Amino acid sequence: MKLLPFGVRDEPMNKHTSLHIGGPADFFVRVTTERDLVGAIAVAREHELPVLMLGGGTNMLVSDLGVRGVVLQNDWSETSVDGTTITAASGTPLASVAAAAARNGIVGLEWMATVPGTVGGAVHGNAGAFGSETKDVLVDAELMDLNGATWTVPTAELDYAYRRSMLQGTPIVVMRARFRGTLGDRASAVKRIKEIANERIAKQPLAQPNTGSIFRNPPGDHAGRLIEAAGLKGATEGGAMVSTKHANFIVNVGDASATDVRALMELCQREVREKFDVELIPEVELVGEW
């Protein structure tokens, strides 16, 4: 294995994912500035190593065998406000974008406060909550390829669909994004953030390690409703369990492995297919060596 001049070797990924699951990364590098992010990608490219960008560690299931190449923990967090537009670095938590908007009396971005991910991940996967999606508020995004070339694309060119974008399955890195809300009342924005946060606490198993919604909602229905109707609430596989609070969440109730979670996902898909003739499409991304 080629050696990097920085980073941690064989870092357990269960320390960096919201599910607390995942085998070792060959190399693990944490960056907090744009310069370090660009530099780390350049070094990985020089050593011909693949790069996995890691933001909040949500919405992903990392294999028990781990990840080959470099896992780049992007903690570069930065926001600036110009009128009703907020520019944010890719490692910025979405909750920080929502907070910056509320502080400046900008409304329409409150839903971001409830999404436990980063700007880069949201742009990459069209993250959404409470009836809003990234594509609804994104102005444009600055992207970079592994050779260090950067360019800016408007939202329309990212080919967005429900929890999908043209960036998925590519090595393109999100550097920055600009979001636009509308001028409103600061107190109203703060109140709305509290309301949706309370709603999320009431409906989702936030006290247990999870990775967010496991499956995309099929057209005209909800994955959680179908899984519950199939009698799978509380179903277990090893240390993984279909949440008794919300059936579209799989929680780590013990020492769950990625294999446990994947087996439970397949059980949900099989039962829903057999009972309702509906194919559940994973929203969670499987990464690493399977």
N, C-alpha and C positions, 0 to 999 in steps of 0.2 A: 504493500500500500504506500502510495506517495505521501510524504509528510508535509503538513502545512506549518508555516513559521509561527502560527498562533492558534488559539482555540484549545478546546479540551477534547482528548481522545476518548472514545467509547463512553460518551455521556448517556446515562439512562434517560430515555425520553418520557418515562412515566413521571419524572419530576417537572415536566414542562407542558403537559397536556391536561386539559380540564377533566378528562376521564381518569387521570392518573394511571394511564396504560401506555406501554410502548417500550420496545427493546432499545439497545444502544445505537447512538448515531456515531458513525466513524469519526466525524469531527463536529463539534458544537461551538459556534461562535456567536457572541452577543454583541450587537452594535447599538450605539445610542446617537450617532450623528450621521448626516448624509455622507460625509467624507469617509467614515468607517464602513458604511454600507457599500459604497462604490468600490472601495479598496478591497473589501472582503470578497466581493463577487469577482473582481479582477484576479485576485490570487487563486481563487477556486478555478477560474477559467484557465489560468496559466498552468495549473496542475491537472487540468482536464477532469475535474471532479464535478459531478452533478450537484446542484444547489436546491435545497428545499427551504422555502421561506416560511418562517413560523412567526405568527403574530400573537394572538391570545391563546393559541393552543386549543381553540374550540373548533367544532365542525370537522374534526379529523379523527380517524382511528389509525393509530400507528401500530404496525405489525410487531408481534413479539420478537421477530428476528431483527428488528431495528431498521435503520435507514443507512444506505450506502452513500458515501460522499459527505457533503457539508450541510448541516442544518444551521440556518442563519436566523437567530432570534432577533427580530427587528423591534427594538425598543426606542427607535428614533421618533420621539413625540414632540410635535410642534404645531401650533395653530396661529393664524392671523386673520383678522376680520377687516373687510373692506366693504362698507355699505351693508348689503344683505348677503354678501358672499364670504364664505369661510374657506380658507386654504389650509389644508392639514397634511402633515407628513404621513407617510404610509404606516408608520408604527404607532400612530396616535390612537388610543382607544376611542371607539365611537362615542362612548359616554362623555369623553372630554370634548368632542365636537358639539354634542348636545348641550353641554354646560356652557361652552363659549358662546353658542347661539343664544341661549337663555339670558346670559349676562348682558348681552348686547341688544336685547329686545327683539331677537329674530325668532320667528315661529315657523313651524313646519318640520323641524328636525328633532322634536322631542322624542320620537320613537327610538332614535339612536341610543338613548340612555339605557334602553333595556336589552341591547344586543351586545353580548359579551365578547366582542372581537375588535379588530383594528380596522383602520381605514383601508389598508391594502387588501385585507381579506374581504371586506365589504364590496370593494370595487371588483375584485376577482370573481366573487360568487353571487353578486347582486343580492346581498343580505337584505333582509326586511323584517318588519314586525308591525303588528297592529294596522294592517292594511296599507302600509307604505313600503316602498322598496328603494334601494340605492339609486336605481335608474331615474326615479321620480325627482330626485333632488340634486343629482350629479350634473355639474356643468361640463367638466372635462377632467382628464387624468393625464399626468405625466408618466410615461412608461420608459423602461430601460431594458435593452437586451443584454445578454451575457458578455457582449463585446464592449459594453459601456456606452453604446449609442442611445441617445434619449430623444423622445418626441412626445408631442401632446396630441391626444385624440379627444374629440367631442363625444358625448354620451352615445349619440346615434351610431357611431362607428364601432361600438363595443358589442353589437349584436346581442343585446340583452333579451333574456326571456326569464321565466320564473326560476330563480336560483341558478341562473346560468349566464355565462358570458363567453365571448370568443377567447378570453385569456386562459380559460381552464384547459389544462393539458398542454400548455405552452411554457417555455422557460422565461417568459416576459415578466419583469418585475415592476410592480407599481411603486412609483417614487412619491408622488403627491397627488392630491385630488382637490378639486374645488366644488363646494356644495353651495346651493342657493336656497335660502328660505324667503320669507316675506316679513316686512316690518310689522311688528306687533307689540304686545305688552309683555314686559319682563315678568311681571307677577303671574300672568296667565300661562306663560311658558313653564315657569317653575312649578306651578300648580299641576299642569298637565303631566310633567315628568313624574311628579309624585304619584299621580293617579295611575299611570300606566305601570310604574314600578310596583305599586301595591297589587295591581291586577296580576302582574307576572308572578309575584311572590305567592299569591293565592292559588294560581293555576299550575305552576311548574315546580319540579322537585329540586329547588335551588340548594337545599341543604345537603344534597348528595352529589358526588362527582358524576357529571354528565357532560355530553358534548353538544347539547342543544337538540333540535329536532333531528331524528334519525332518518325519516323519510320525507320526501316532498309530498305536499297535499295533492291528491289526484284531482282532476278537473271536477268542480262541483261537489267535492266532498272533503273530508279531513282524514288524514292517515290515522290519527289517534282514535277517531270514532270507529274506523274499520277494525283496527287492532283490538280495541276493547270489545266490539261486537263479536269478534272471533274468539272471545274468551281468554285472551292472552295477558290481561292485566295481572301483574304479579308473577308471570312465568319466569323461570330462572334457568340459567345455564352456567354452571360453575359459580363464579362470584358476580355474574351479571344478572340484572333483573329488569323486566319491563316495568316501568314505574307504575305504582298503584295510584299516583296522583294524576299522571298524564301519560297515556299509553304510547305516545310518539316519542317518549324519552326512554333510553336505556341507561340505568344507573349502575355504578360500581358499588356493590353492597359488601364486598369482601376484598379478596385479592384477585379480582377479575383479570382475565387475559384478553388480548385482542381476539383470540380464537373463540373465547366464550361469547363475546359481543357479536362477532360475525355469525356464529351459529344461531344466536337468538334472532338476529336480523333475518337470516334465511328461514327460520321457523315462522316469523311474522309474515314474510312474503308468501311462503307456501300456504299457510292457513287462509290468508286473505284472498289469495288467488283461487283456492279451492272453494271457499264459501261464497265469495262475491264476484269472482271473475274480474278482479282488479289487480293490476300489476303495480306494486309499490316500488318506486324508484328511490334509491338512497339519496339523501341530502348530505349525509356525512361522507367525507372523502377518505377512501382507504389509501394509506401511504406506506411506503417502505417495502420490505421484502416479504411477499406472500407466497 
